[in-house]
Amino acid sequence: MKDSCEVAIVGSGFAGSLLARILAVLGYDVVLLERGTHPRFAIGESSTPLANLSLERIGIRYGLADCYQLATHGRWLENFPHIRRGLKRGFTFYRHHPREPFADRGLDSERLLVAASPDDSLSDTHWLRADVDHHFARGAAAAGVDYRDRTELTKAELTTETVLLEGSRAGKAFELRANFVVDASGPGGFLGQQLSIPSGFDRTHTRSALVFSHFDSVRPMADLFPEMAVGPYPDDWAAVHHIIDEGWMYSLRFDHGTTSAGFLLTPRGLNALPAGDAAPTTLWNALLQLYPTIAAAFSEATPLMPISFRPLIQHRLARAGGRRWALMPHAFAFVDPLFSTGIAWSLRAVERLALAFEDAAHHGRVPDPAVVRRYETALVTEADQIDLVVAGAYEAMAHFDLFAAQAMLYFATVAFAEASQRLTPTESVAWNGFLGVGDQVLEPLPGESLRRLRQITSSRGEAGSNAERKEFSDWVSHAISPRNIAGLADRGRRNLYPVDFDALVAQHQLLGLSRDQILEAIPRLRGGSTLLADAGNRHSLPARDASGTRVEANQGP
Ligand SMILES: Cc1cc2nc3c(=O)[nH]c(=O)nc-3n(C[C@H](O)[C@H](O)[C@H](O)COP(=O)(O)OP(=O)(O)OC[C@H]3O[C@@H](n4cnc5c(N)ncnc54)[C@H](O)[C@@H]3O)c2cc1C
């Protein structure tokens, strides 16, 4: 084992592995240190358009064909059918009430569907992380990264000159010197402990517990409600959210028949459950008993691994980077699976650090401290923003109308970001703020929304009056209007939102484009082919597939 390298990366989830591989492509000498082995179970599975846009950009910029191919369900199936995934056409929400079956009242149902893609081939995916992370770890090794699994790190010492890591592998102690260390080791991460980074938890609002597993034979809602009003996509091929009094449940269907499902329970919700402190399986069954439609969906399901419980899934540190170190988002902070922000945020961070190392490649070979400070500031502000959006959504769960309105804040923000990133891309697009950060219209909204919601609910889950709920929905609709390019918050839609290119064309001025410009650019939203053609000339790096083999230009990405 060599005892020095330029960059050490701790943790080989997709974020650590992908960054390691990009840095190797850029010519850095990288060691990737992993405590466990692949394949291994990991949670955090549902991707989004912004995540896939990052993957496409990474694929194009660094010549990593597989990243581009994994960015839509159609290309994924065509190129990597053995890597398991699920079709995710959008975000589906149902409101359930204790001891009552879900009420299918046609277009008046407590049901919200927001499409994220116009068809199956361009769709997002749920990632079976065991397969996906394994793929990315292999890709890193094939690109020349020194990948060391089953590594137990015991110490990190940082000076102004160097980083010293100590640990052992297969019973053999080692020391590794690096110029820079990136911590991609997730919650309770390595550097957080080694550098005694103070907690930043106090500044956050969201709190939830999780009971979860993977299951087979979960029945689709479409089977239970065959007469359900037709939505913009099949309800179940999505990130399905069941909102309940105690919190909410995610249900993510993979193409091979497995479903990842978990209940997120608020402290108040958990305390109110008689089985709140029982064994995970007892708690799971108690929740199913309370909600008959969810119970029906899981009536024939069997867990594929033991049902597990985590009493608190949030974490947050006070720092995200320094002179010779940086944390990936999941090592720095996590809020909640609601709205699936984790993968997109992590990939954005991969892009940013990759750009920082690109800049450093010709002078110093260590990211400029000013760039690391910029990275840290971005992560701190963005973690706050994600927390406000999600905390507001938990508050809004008191009534479905409030929730549907709050969800519009999130969807308007990401739809605007996706359209502007695709239609008016810039070299520094990865530095654009996540979830509206840096946008003078969008950035203040989550904080203001949380304040308004707490007034309505008295922070005790009260549903408020009809007038209060209507006022809140009207406020959201008005507040997002300068960025609402997707026809959202439209009562006429009855909570069923397809991808609406007509709305986009009608709102062309919000993106600073003429009607003709937007009509011409629409193919970019339909699959990125124009983006690719543009990129072909811009970047001269050779394309490589996951095994590191060079791909000829006409093969992709
Ligand atoms: C309940 C839950 C649900 C989620 N759902 C979603 C979702 O639907 N969509 C979404 O976008 N995001 C979701 N997320 C967030 C998502 O899980 C993260 O964004 C993602 O896992 C980050 O990937 P990563 O590669 O940075 O880290 P991780 O996936 O956490 O990987 C960390 C790696 O580091 C290794 N490691 C840990 N400690 C050490 C050490 N000391 N030394 C060496 N190696 C170490 C681990 O073995 C692991 O391989 C969810 C998170 C949770 C908790």
The ligand as an ORCA input file, in Angstrom:
! r2SCAN-3c Opt
* xyz 0 1
  C     -34.376      7.515      5.607
  C     -33.697      8.178      4.472
  C     -34.301      8.212      3.254
  C     -33.725      8.897      2.201
  N     -34.385      8.957      1.020
  C     -33.877      9.672      0.013
  C     -34.552      9.751     -1.232
  O     -35.613      9.163     -1.436
  N     -33.994     10.504     -2.215
  C     -32.833     11.171     -2.035
  O     -32.407     11.880     -2.948
  N     -32.126     11.056     -0.879
  C     -32.629     10.344      0.141
  N     -31.926     10.213      1.299
  C     -30.594     10.823      1.369
  C     -29.541      9.884      0.783
  O     -29.519      8.711      1.552
  C     -28.160     10.531      0.790
  O     -28.226     11.741      0.107
  C     -27.132      9.632      0.126
  O     -27.095      8.374      0.747
  C     -25.771     10.279      0.191
  O     -24.832      9.406     -0.389
  P     -23.315      9.415      0.034
  O     -22.584      8.630     -0.982
  O     -22.872     10.815      0.293
  O     -23.244      8.747      1.471
  P     -23.737      7.361      2.031
  O     -24.734      6.740      1.157
  O     -24.142      7.633      3.454
  O     -22.435      6.446      2.024
  C     -21.439      6.582      3.001
  C     -20.383      5.497      2.799
  O     -19.323      5.738      3.700
  C     -18.948      4.551      4.361
  N     -18.395      4.916      5.675
  C     -19.051      5.363      6.761
  N     -18.188      5.627      7.754
  C     -16.960      5.342      7.285
  C     -15.673      5.421      7.833
  N     -15.461      5.833      9.083
  N     -14.630      5.058      7.068
  C     -14.803      4.634      5.806
  N     -16.010      4.538      5.231
  C     -17.081      4.898      5.957
  C     -20.240      3.761      4.451
  O     -19.972      2.379      4.603
  C     -20.885      4.094      3.098
  O     -20.470      3.232      2.081
  C     -32.473      9.518      2.360
  C     -31.817      9.421      3.587
  C     -32.418      8.772      4.646
  C     -31.707      8.719      5.960
*
